[in-house]
Amino acid sequence: MRISVVIPALNEAKCIERAVSSAWAAAVDEVVVVDGGSHDATVGLAESCGARVIRSERGRAKQQNLGAAESSGEVLLFLHADGWLSPGVGQQIRECLADGKGLGGALGQRIDAEGFLYRLLEHGNAARVRWRGMAYGDQAIFMRREVFQQLGGFPEVELMEDLLLMRAFRKKSRPKLLPGPVFVDPRRWQRRGVLRQTLCNWSLVCAHALGVTPDRLARFYPPHSEPKV
């Protein structure tokens, strides 16, 4: 069972080596970095770590869809550039999908910072997958290629492409939550504060439920490379 890791990136020179190296250490078969127009050393660093680099239009959904289309594995794992995998992840996924019944899921998180609030976030995010069947992109979503294709890939919106994909996925199957972990860079929480960032995330989800489009909401959630002032 071949596993392809797809990493969308934009100006992630500080993180990309760690992400790519962790994927190889997790015993996957292919690492594809899809660059959205970086003007730093992201591309060169990714290539030096053995990743195949594809250039794309900017936009995480577009980048991930292109990476999936250009990859070869039977299983796709989508890893954010500021995340990194623990070594046992490849084996966990192969065991999870070996019986042919499982279609996909996500990994338990470990936010790379000390403090009770971070552990609470990890617990809450895991509970969301277990009880609501809803995984987010920073939990390293994985699924069989044929399922991803049947669902039409990530909706090509500017925000919440992960939420929309998983809403479609859970109509087919309950996502599995594997131990992982996938480690997560705490920079967004540290920049804005844990409580403030969490309330912002909840507000965006609620606004979307009330009918505000993801593209409009993206204005309130800038990428890491363009912090909101």
N, C-alpha and C positions, 0 to 999 in steps of 0.2 A: 504494500500500500504506500504509494508515493505521496509525500506531503510537500506542497509548495507554500512557502511563506511569502506573502505580498506585503510590502512596506511602502506606504505613500510617504513622500518626504518633500519638504520645502524649507530650505535653509536650516538643516538639522545637523550641521557639522559637529556640534558638541555631543550629539547622541547617536549618530548613525552607526559608528563602528561598534558600539556596545550592542545595539539592536541586531545587527547582522551577525556578529560573532556569537551572540546568545542563541540565535536560530540554528546555526551550524552545530553548536554544542548540544542542542536539544535533539540532534539526530534527525533533522529533516533532510529532504532530498534536493531542494531547490530554494534559493532565496532571490526574489525579484524586488528590486527597489525601483519605484516609479517616481521620478523626480518631476516636480511641477514648476520648474524654472528657477532653481536655486542660483543665487549669485555668490555663494560661499563655497567651501570645499566639499560639500555633501557628496557630489557625484564621484569625485576622485577617491574619497575615503571609502565609500561603499564598494567601489570596484576593487580597491586594494584589499578588502576583506573577502573577496570572492563572490560578491553579489553580481547578478546580472542587472544592469541599469537600463531602464527604458525612460525616455523623455516623453512628457505628456503635457496637455493643457493643465493649467492649475485647477484644482478642485478635488477634494479627497475622494468623493464618490467616483468621479471620472478616472482618477488615478488608480483606484482599487479595481475598477472594472477592466481597465486596460491591462493591469498586471495579471488579473485572473485570466483574461483572454490569451495573454502571451505566455502563461505558465503551462506546465505539463502534468502536474500532479493530479491524482484522483481526489485528493483532499486539499482544500484551500484554507489557510489560516491567515487572517488579516491582523497584522501587528502594527500598532502606531510606532512612529519613529522614536518617540521618547519612552517606549516600553522595552522590556527585555524578558526573555523566557528563561525559566529554570531548566536544567538539563534533562529532567524526566518527561518533559511535555510531549515529545514525539512518541514515546512508548505509551503514555497515557491515551493519546488520541488513537493510536493503532489498536489498543485493547478495547477502547470504547466502541469503535466502529467495526471490530472484527466479526461480529455475529451478523452483520448486514442489516440490523434493525435500527441502530442509531443513525441519525442523519446529520447531526452537528450539535454545536453548543458553544461553550465559552469556558474560560479558566477563572479560578479563584485569583483574587488580586492580593498584592502586597505593595502598599504605597510606601515609597522609600523615604520615610520620615518617622520620627518617634512621636508618640503622643496618643492619648486616649481617643481624641476625635478622629484620627486617621484609622484607628482600629475599628471605630464605630462605622465609619464610611465603608470599610471593607466588608464588615458584617452585613450592613444594609444592602450593599450591592449584590452580595451573594444571595441574600434572601429574596431580592427582586427576581433573580434568575429562577430560584427554586419555586417560588410561589406564584409569580406572574408570568414566568416564561419569557422574560425580557432581559436580554443582555445588551450592553452598550459596547461601543467600539474599543474602549480602553480595557476591556476584559478579554481581548484576543479571540474574537469570534472565529469559529471554524465550521466548515460544513463540506459535505460531499460536493464535488464539482457539478454533478448532474442536477442536484437540488438547487444550487446557486443559479445555474442556467435556467432551470424551470421557473424560478422566481423572477427572472429578468435582471439579476444582479442588484447592485445598489441603485436606488432611485437617484438620478443625477441632480440633486438639489444641493444647496450650499451648506446645509446644516441638517442634522438628524437623519442622515442617510442610514445610519446603523439602526435607529429606532424603527424606521419604516421597513427596512429589510426584515428585522426580527418579528415585527407584527405579521408579516406575510409568512415567515418561516413557522411560527407557532401554530398556524392553521394546518400545517402539514405534520408537525411533530413537536413534542416538548423538548426544548434544548437541554442537553446534558451539561451539568456543571462539574468540571474536573478539578482536582486539587491544584493543578498548576505548581506554583503560582506564576502569573505574569506580574513582573515588577513594574511599577508605574512611577514615573517622575512626578514629584509633588509640586512642580514649579507654578502651575496655575493656582493651586490652593495657597501656596506661600505668597504669591504675588498679591492676591486679593483677600486672603484670609479664608480659613476653612468654612466658617459659617456663611460668610458673604457669598463665596463661590457656590456653595451648596444651595443656598436660597435662589441664586441666579439660575442654576440648572433647573430647579423645580419650577421656577417662574416661566422658563422657556417651554418646558413640557406642558404646563398648564395652558399657556398662551396658544400652543399648537393645538391642544385639545379643543380650544374655543374657536379654532378656525384660522389663526394667523399662519401664514405660509412659512415653511422653513427658510426660504430665500430672504424673506423680510426679517425673520428672527436672527439670521446670520449677522446682521449689523450690530447686534448686541453681544456677539460672541466671537471676537477677533481671533485669528490664528496666533499660535505662540510667537511667530516671527514678527507679528504686528500687535504688540500689546496695546490694549485700550488705555488711553490716558484719563 
